[in-house]
């Protein structure tokens, strides 16, 4: 391997390290549920890098609801911070952050909407339903060094049969089936490396639980 190729591989590996440290959560409060993610960054040239990420979600939901009645569940993520630099390398931004929530069982989803959030970049966040998941997308870009708060996701539902439970969780069970994804952009020499990152909850805690009576 030539010295230039070796140096390029070292620099791209540094980009992976940036992605590994890309997002840090604020301390989880007493009202938050901690979600521990297993993550994998996939930089060009060098092998994939794995790391852990912890975030908090404050869920608001009724403890019980009558069968056939309407109710809502609100999921409010805690603030997150993007470092301005890692190991001497500038963090330009992150883009295309996606968080997925499985459509809850034992209820019919009748609507979903986003509210609040701050520091989310020039493109507004969106929410949609696909393949049995509610997917929140924050296009960004979110600059390095900034703190942002993802929007609160509110799910409107109609309760199913009595004696069942309606739970919300973060989706995902592997790097190939993630519940959280984003892309880091890190300038290295004469190009900007895009480092896609996939995360899944390990384990996946219950964010809210409502008993249908």
C-alpha positions as CSV (number, residue, x, y, z in Angstrom):
1,X,0.0,0.0,0.0
2,X,1.4,3.4,-0.9
3,X,1.9,6.1,1.8
4,X,-0.9,8.2,0.2
5,X,-3.3,5.3,0.4
6,X,-2.3,4.5,3.9
7,X,-2.8,8.1,5.0
8,X,-6.2,8.2,3.3
9,X,-7.3,5.1,5.2
10,X,-6.2,6.6,8.5
11,X,-8.1,9.8,7.8
12,X,-11.3,7.9,6.8
13,X,-11.0,5.9,9.9
14,X,-10.9,9.2,11.8
15,X,-14.2,10.1,10.0
16,X,-15.7,6.9,11.4
17,X,-14.5,8.0,14.9
18,X,-16.3,11.3,14.3
19,X,-19.5,9.4,13.5
20,X,-19.0,7.3,16.6
21,X,-18.9,10.4,18.8
22,X,-21.4,12.3,16.6
23,X,-24.5,12.6,18.8
24,X,-24.5,12.8,22.6
25,X,-27.6,13.0,24.7
26,X,-28.4,15.3,27.6
27,X,-28.6,13.6,30.9
28,X,-31.8,11.5,31.2
29,X,-34.3,13.1,33.6
30,X,-36.5,11.2,36.1
31,X,-39.4,11.5,33.6
32,X,-37.5,10.1,30.6
33,X,-37.1,6.5,29.6
34,X,-33.5,5.8,28.6
35,X,-33.0,4.1,25.3
36,X,-29.6,2.5,24.7
37,X,-28.8,2.0,21.0
38,X,-26.2,-0.3,19.4
39,X,-24.9,1.6,16.4
40,X,-22.7,0.9,13.4
41,X,-21.0,3.6,11.3
42,X,-20.1,2.6,7.8
43,X,-17.3,4.9,6.4
44,X,-15.8,4.4,3.0
45,X,-12.7,2.3,2.5
46,X,-12.3,1.2,6.1
47,X,-14.4,-1.5,8.0
48,X,-17.6,-0.6,9.8
49,X,-17.2,0.7,13.3
50,X,-19.6,-0.1,16.2
51,X,-20.4,2.0,19.2
52,X,-23.2,2.8,21.7
53,X,-25.5,5.7,22.1
54,X,-28.0,6.6,24.8
55,X,-31.0,8.9,24.4
56,X,-34.0,9.8,26.5
57,X,-37.7,9.8,25.6
58,X,-40.5,11.3,27.8
59,X,-43.7,9.5,27.0
60,X,-47.2,10.8,28.0
61,X,-50.1,8.3,27.7
62,X,-53.2,7.3,29.7
63,X,-52.8,4.4,32.1
64,X,-56.1,3.0,31.1
65,X,-58.6,3.6,28.2
66,X,-62.0,2.1,27.4
67,X,-62.3,-0.3,24.5
68,X,-63.3,1.6,21.3
69,X,-62.4,5.0,22.7
70,X,-59.9,7.5,21.2
71,X,-56.7,8.4,23.0
72,X,-53.3,9.9,22.3
73,X,-49.7,9.1,23.1
74,X,-47.0,11.8,23.0
75,X,-43.3,10.8,22.7
76,X,-40.9,13.7,23.4
77,X,-37.2,13.0,22.7
78,X,-34.6,14.7,25.0
79,X,-32.1,17.3,23.5
80,X,-29.1,16.0,21.6
81,X,-25.7,17.7,20.9
82,X,-23.6,17.4,17.8
83,X,-19.8,18.0,18.6
84,X,-18.0,20.7,16.7
85,X,-14.9,18.6,16.3
86,X,-13.6,15.2,17.3
87,X,-9.9,14.3,17.5
88,X,-9.0,17.5,15.6
89,X,-11.4,16.8,12.7
90,X,-14.2,19.3,12.1
91,X,-17.7,18.0,12.2
92,X,-19.6,19.7,9.4
93,X,-23.1,18.4,10.0
94,X,-25.5,15.5,10.3
95,X,-28.3,14.9,7.8
96,X,-31.4,12.7,7.3
97,X,-32.0,11.6,10.9
98,X,-34.8,9.0,10.9
99,X,-36.5,7.6,14.1
100,X,-39.0,4.8,13.7
101,X,-41.8,3.7,16.1
102,X,-43.7,0.5,15.3
103,X,-47.5,1.0,14.9
104,X,-48.7,-0.2,18.3
105,X,-50.7,-3.4,18.5
106,X,-54.1,-3.7,20.1
107,X,-55.2,-0.3,18.7
108,X,-56.0,1.4,15.4
109,X,-53.7,4.3,14.4
110,X,-55.9,7.1,13.2
111,X,-53.3,9.9,12.9
112,X,-49.9,11.2,13.7
113,X,-48.3,14.6,13.9
114,X,-45.2,16.5,15.0
115,X,-44.9,19.5,17.2
116,X,-42.1,21.5,18.8
117,X,-38.5,20.7,18.3
118,X,-35.6,23.2,17.9
119,X,-32.4,23.6,16.0
120,X,-33.5,21.2,13.3
121,X,-31.9,22.9,10.2
122,X,-33.5,24.6,7.2
123,X,-35.8,21.7,6.1
124,X,-38.8,20.9,8.3
125,X,-39.2,17.5,9.9
126,X,-41.9,15.2,8.5
127,X,-43.8,12.1,9.7
128,X,-45.3,9.2,7.8
129,X,-46.3,5.6,8.1
130,X,-44.6,2.9,6.1
131,X,-44.2,-0.9,6.5
132,X,-45.9,-0.9,9.9
133,X,-43.8,1.9,11.3
134,X,-44.3,5.6,12.1
135,X,-41.2,7.3,10.7
136,X,-40.0,10.7,11.9
137,X,-37.6,12.3,9.5
138,X,-35.4,15.3,10.3
139,X,-33.6,16.2,7.0
140,X,-31.4,18.9,8.6
141,X,-28.7,19.8,8.0
142,X,-27.8,20.2,11.7
143,X,-24.4,21.9,12.1
144,X,-21.6,20.5,14.2
145,X,-21.4,22.1,17.6
146,X,-25.1,22.7,17.9
147,X,-27.7,21.3,20.2
148,X,-31.1,20.3,18.8
149,X,-34.3,18.9,20.2
150,X,-36.2,16.4,17.9
151,X,-39.9,17.1,17.6
152,X,-42.5,15.5,19.8
153,X,-44.4,12.7,18.0
154,X,-48.1,12.4,18.9
155,X,-50.0,9.3,17.9
156,X,-53.8,9.3,17.8
157,X,-55.4,5.9,18.3
158,X,-58.6,4.0,18.9
159,X,-58.4,1.4,21.6
160,X,-58.9,-2.3,20.7
161,X,-60.3,-5.2,22.7
162,X,-60.6,-4.9,26.5
163,X,-58.0,-6.9,28.4
164,X,-55.2,-6.0,26.0
165,X,-52.3,-3.5,26.3
166,X,-51.1,-0.8,23.9
167,X,-47.3,-0.2,24.1
168,X,-44.9,2.1,22.3
169,X,-41.3,1.3,21.6
170,X,-38.5,2.3,19.3
171,X,-38.3,0.1,16.2
172,X,-35.3,-2.1,15.2
173,X,-33.5,-5.2,16.2
174,X,-30.3,-5.2,14.2
175,X,-28.0,-3.0,12.1
176,X,-29.8,-4.2,9.0
177,X,-33.2,-3.4,10.6
178,X,-32.5,-0.2,12.5
179,X,-34.8,2.1,14.3
180,X,-32.5,5.2,14.2
181,X,-30.3,6.3,11.2
182,X,-28.4,9.4,10.2
183,X,-25.5,10.5,8.0
184,X,-22.5,12.4,9.3
185,X,-20.5,14.7,6.9
186,X,-16.9,15.2,7.8
187,X,-14.3,17.1,5.6
188,X,-11.1,15.1,5.0
189,X,-8.3,16.5,2.9
190,X,-9.9,17.2,-0.5
191,X,-13.3,15.6,-0.1
192,X,-16.2,15.3,2.4
193,X,-16.8,11.9,3.7
194,X,-20.4,10.7,4.2
195,X,-20.6,8.3,7.0
196,X,-24.1,6.5,7.2
197,X,-24.9,5.2,10.6
198,X,-27.6,2.7,11.7
199,X,-28.7,2.0,15.3
200,X,-31.2,-0.3,17.0
201,X,-32.4,-0.3,20.7
202,X,-30.6,-2.9,22.7
203,X,-32.7,-3.8,24.6
204,X,-35.9,-2.1,23.5
205,X,-37.7,-0.6,26.5
206,X,-41.4,0.1,26.7
207,X,-41.9,3.9,26.3
208,X,-45.6,3.9,27.2
209,X,-48.1,1.3,28.3
210,X,-51.9,1.7,28.2
211,X,-54.3,-1.0,29.4
212,X,-57.6,-1.3,27.5
213,X,-60.5,-1.9,29.9
